[in-house]
Amino acid sequence: METKITFRLANEHDLGRIVEMLADDKLGNKRERYEQPLPECYLKAYQAIASDPNNELVVACHGNEVIGVQQITFTPYITHQGGWRATIEGVRTSSSERGKGVGTQLIRWAIQRARVRGCHLVQLTTDKKREEALHFYEHLGFNATHEGLKMKL
Amino acid sequence: METKITFRLANEHDLGRIVEMLADDKLGNKRERYEQPLPECYLKAYQAIASDPNNELVVACHGNEVIGVQQITFTPYITHQGGWRATIEGVRTSSSERGKGVGTQLIRWAIQRARVRGCHLVQLTTDKKREEALHFYEHLGFNATHEGLKMKL
């Protein structure tokens, strides 16, 4: 049975829990700093996201407990006849909740938000090292039509 | 020899030329409407971009002539210790100018803008049907580490 979850915008008090989930991951554990007190860089990023109407940091909750997170960015483009896109990034679910459909519900919620915002496309990239993630997204109806290229600065 | 070009933010008067370039493309010709008068959807998208401090629609010019375009989106994320990313999209050069290094200069300019904006990463996706584009970006230093997944709504 799917875990019953609710969704809401993250607030500042969720930030420690969000970073904890991001760090509890085979790629995230090398690049995040889940420390007390939480490094200020996370608070600054949160404030930039929260003040931008085209960015939404969303948490999935089971009761009062935050068990998942994702960020949705809405972007207007000239291409596709001036179409808006939604980009999903930073999707994580609590390790204790994996395999219970939380990720599926998160992504479905993002797709619904994209519709509400009038987007013609939802997109994301997933690291080729995350083979299971690729299958997860394809199962949800995404097509791996593109190469995702990155350059570190 | 490289074509000597300058870069600036696009204005409303560039919009027809931008759509003309987007439509003059093997994928773009199926999805854009380069018509007179220009469909209003393009103007609305332009206005949304121009009013968003995290989006820049950039044109490359040779003298007064617009010969290239790209959009750069700057996004704050919680991941990577609250790092900002720059996403490049909608890159086109005038068909008459292809092979003269305009695309290379466009992308280098975007990378420079990303540094100025304090991004730790520049990213883009390219359709797997555009094999030559993949090599172009890899040659510029991008790594195809990710799958780019899309879902049409």
Boltz contact constraints between the chains, C-beta under 6 A:
constraints:
  - contact:
      token1: [A, 18]
      token2: [B, 78]
      max_distance: 6.0
  - contact:
      token1: [A, 22]
      token2: [B, 79]
      max_distance: 6.0
  - contact:
      token1: [A, 31]
      token2: [B, 80]
      max_distance: 6.0
  - contact:
      token1: [A, 41]
      token2: [B, 81]
      max_distance: 6.0
  - contact:
      token1: [A, 41]
      token2: [B, 82]
      max_distance: 6.0
  - contact:
      token1: [A, 42]
      token2: [B, 82]
      max_distance: 6.0
  - contact:
      token1: [A, 44]
      token2: [B, 82]
      max_distance: 6.0
  - contact:
      token1: [A, 45]
      token2: [B, 76]
      max_distance: 6.0
  - contact:
      token1: [A, 45]
      token2: [B, 78]
      max_distance: 6.0
  - contact:
      token1: [A, 45]
      token2: [B, 82]
      max_distance: 6.0
  - contact:
      token1: [A, 48]
      token2: [B, 76]
      max_distance: 6.0
  - contact:
      token1: [A, 49]
      token2: [B, 76]
      max_distance: 6.0
  - contact:
      token1: [A, 73]
      token2: [B, 75]
      max_distance: 6.0
  - contact:
      token1: [A, 75]
      token2: [B, 73]
      max_distance: 6.0
  - contact:
      token1: [A, 76]
      token2: [B, 45]
      max_distance: 6.0
  - contact:
      token1: [A, 76]
      token2: [B, 48]
      max_distance: 6.0
  - contact:
      token1: [A, 76]
      token2: [B, 49]
      max_distance: 6.0
  - contact:
      token1: [A, 77]
      token2: [B, 90]
      max_distance: 6.0
  - contact:
      token1: [A, 78]
      token2: [B, 18]
      max_distance: 6.0
  - contact:
      token1: [A, 78]
      token2: [B, 45]
      max_distance: 6.0
  - contact:
      token1: [A, 78]
      token2: [B, 90]
      max_distance: 6.0
  - contact:
      token1: [A, 79]
      token2: [B, 22]
      max_distance: 6.0
  - contact:
      token1: [A, 79]
      token2: [B, 90]
      max_distance: 6.0
  - contact:
      token1: [A, 80]
      token2: [B, 31]
      max_distance: 6.0
  - contact:
      token1: [A, 81]
      token2: [B, 41]
      max_distance: 6.0
  - contact:
      token1: [A, 82]
      token2: [B, 41]
      max_distance: 6.0
  - contact:
      token1: [A, 82]
      token2: [B, 42]
      max_distance: 6.0
  - contact:
      token1: [A, 82]
      token2: [B, 44]
      max_distance: 6.0
  - contact:
      token1: [A, 82]
      token2: [B, 45]
      max_distance: 6.0
  - contact:
      token1: [A, 90]
      token2: [B, 77]
      max_distance: 6.0
  - contact:
      token1: [A, 90]
      token2: [B, 78]
      max_distance: 6.0
  - contact:
      token1: [A, 90]
      token2: [B, 79]
      max_distance: 6.0
  - contact:
      token1: [A, 115]
      token2: [B, 153]
      max_distance: 6.0
  - contact:
      token1: [A, 120]
      token2: [B, 153]
      max_distance: 6.0
  - contact:
      token1: [A, 121]
      token2: [B, 150]
      max_distance: 6.0
  - contact:
      token1: [A, 121]
      token2: [B, 152]
      max_distance: 6.0
  - contact:
      token1: [A, 122]
      token2: [B, 151]
      max_distance: 6.0
  - contact:
      token1: [A, 123]
      token2: [B, 150]
      max_distance: 6.0
  - contact:
      token1: [A, 124]
      token2: [B, 149]
      max_distance: 6.0
  - contact:
      token1: [A, 125]
      token2: [B, 146]
      max_distance: 6.0
  - contact:
      token1: [A, 125]
      token2: [B, 148]
      max_distance: 6.0
  - contact:
      token1: [A, 126]
      token2: [B, 147]
      max_distance: 6.0
  - contact:
      token1: [A, 127]
      token2: [B, 146]
      max_distance: 6.0
  - contact:
      token1: [A, 128]
      token2: [B, 145]
      max_distance: 6.0
  - contact:
      token1: [A, 134]
      token2: [B, 147]
      max_distance: 6.0
  - contact:
      token1: [A, 137]
      token2: [B, 149]
      max_distance: 6.0
  - contact:
      token1: [A, 141]
      token2: [B, 151]
      max_distance: 6.0
  - contact:
      token1: [A, 142]
      token2: [B, 149]
      max_distance: 6.0
  - contact:
      token1: [A, 142]
      token2: [B, 151]
      max_distance: 6.0
  - contact:
      token1: [A, 143]
      token2: [B, 150]
      max_distance: 6.0
  - contact:
      token1: [A, 144]
      token2: [B, 147]
      max_distance: 6.0
  - contact:
      token1: [A, 144]
      token2: [B, 149]
      max_distance: 6.0
  - contact:
      token1: [A, 145]
      token2: [B, 128]
      max_distance: 6.0
  - contact:
      token1: [A, 145]
      token2: [B, 150]
      max_distance: 6.0
  - contact:
      token1: [A, 146]
      token2: [B, 125]
      max_distance: 6.0
  - contact:
      token1: [A, 146]
      token2: [B, 127]
      max_distance: 6.0
  - contact:
      token1: [A, 146]
      token2: [B, 148]
      max_distance: 6.0
  - contact:
      token1: [A, 147]
      token2: [B, 126]
      max_distance: 6.0
  - contact:
      token1: [A, 147]
      token2: [B, 134]
      max_distance: 6.0
  - contact:
      token1: [A, 147]
      token2: [B, 144]
      max_distance: 6.0
  - contact:
      token1: [A, 147]
      token2: [B, 148]
      max_distance: 6.0
  - contact:
      token1: [A, 148]
      token2: [B, 125]
      max_distance: 6.0
  - contact:
      token1: [A, 148]
      token2: [B, 146]
      max_distance: 6.0
  - contact:
      token1: [A, 148]
      token2: [B, 147]
      max_distance: 6.0
  - contact:
      token1: [A, 148]
      token2: [B, 148]
      max_distance: 6.0
  - contact:
      token1: [A, 149]
      token2: [B, 124]
      max_distance: 6.0
  - contact:
      token1: [A, 149]
      token2: [B, 137]
      max_distance: 6.0
  - contact:
      token1: [A, 149]
      token2: [B, 142]
      max_distance: 6.0
  - contact:
      token1: [A, 149]
      token2: [B, 144]
      max_distance: 6.0
  - contact:
      token1: [A, 150]
      token2: [B, 121]
      max_distance: 6.0
  - contact:
      token1: [A, 150]
      token2: [B, 123]
      max_distance: 6.0
  - contact:
      token1: [A, 150]
      token2: [B, 143]
      max_distance: 6.0
  - contact:
      token1: [A, 150]
      token2: [B, 145]
      max_distance: 6.0
  - contact:
      token1: [A, 151]
      token2: [B, 122]
      max_distance: 6.0
  - contact:
      token1: [A, 151]
      token2: [B, 141]
      max_distance: 6.0
  - contact:
      token1: [A, 151]
      token2: [B, 142]
      max_distance: 6.0
  - contact:
      token1: [A, 152]
      token2: [B, 121]
      max_distance: 6.0
  - contact:
      token1: [A, 153]
      token2: [B, 115]
      max_distance: 6.0
  - contact:
      token1: [A, 153]
      token2: [B, 120]
      max_distance: 6.0
